[in-house]
Amino acid sequence: MLRRSHVYRCAVVLLVIAMACGVAVPVSAQAAIDPEYNAIREQAKVVQKLGATLPQDLDFLDHTGKPTKLRDIFDGDLPVVLTMVYLDCPQLCGLVLDSVSSAIAELKFNLGDEYELVTVSFDPRDTPEKAAAWRKVRLDGYGRENAEAWHFLTGSKENVQTLADTVGFGYVWVEDKMEFAHDAAVIIVSPTGVVTRYLPGLGTEPDQMKLALMEAADGKVGSIFDLAQFFCYRYDPVLGKYTPAAFVIMRIAGVLTVLGIVAMILLLRRGEKRRLKKAPSIHQSLVGT
């Protein structure tokens, strides 16, 4: 009989081969190989803290090096799209910002008129110069005015950590890889700095962002058609996105059906009145002959 240790070693070897060949490995299996994996994964996740209020007095530097407090951005006028990245990220952060950049390019809402964007680096080593370079790349494809409404901020370790803790954005430095482990999320914040919605993962869709911004602004941004669409959607926490609200759509369909029936009755009655008005004149013409 093979010893348990031999079986374990064989399993590990096979698992490593599978990973090298690009075979998807379950998280539990990865944790079995690396005991620290679960600990890192637990620290580097996004915990949704809906209703949390951002601390307005936190100090940062914008991409020009100008001192900026969060209260300078969250002035009560416009909702904000918040992302947290670090500027030496080898892949994920760039993908998050590229996704946001693509979404706002398709979004009918104008940056600076209906909403603002805030990107905060959680690496205290990042500088305004580096933030300016990242900002330029993401704005090149936007092609509209009010580009100043996308704020790229850097700050001290304490202030960055306070903001991350407030919105539930976890990250941890992995020494052997010399990079941060973290998740991806777009966080929607009300004009007064209250977290209202999370759009997790990559691939931010313009319609999802629009609905989230309308929710954050309490319906104060967007056209009457946007408001009608917003009324027909509800956020599904399981799917992590807005989906058509079946009950609302059924109610609207019911109302439209009733209105259609009423309109048909009115048209029929109007036609009947016209017919009755014409009837005497026809009768008189027959008598006259």
Secondary structure, 3 states (H helix, E strand, C coil): CCCHHHHHHHHHHHHHHHHHCCCCCCHHHHHHHCCCHHHHHHHCCECCCCCCECCCCCEEECCCCCEEEHHHCCCCCCCEEEEEECCCCCCHHHHHHHHHHHHHHHCCCCECCCEEEEEEECCCCCCHHHHHHHHHHHHCCCCCCCHHHEEEEECCHHHHHHHHHHHCECEEEECCCCEEEECCEEEEECCCCEEEEEEECCCCCHHHHHHHHHHHCCCCCCCHHHHHHHHCEEEECCCCEEEECHHHHHHHHHHHHHHHHHHHHHHHHHHHHHHHHHHHHHHHHHHHC
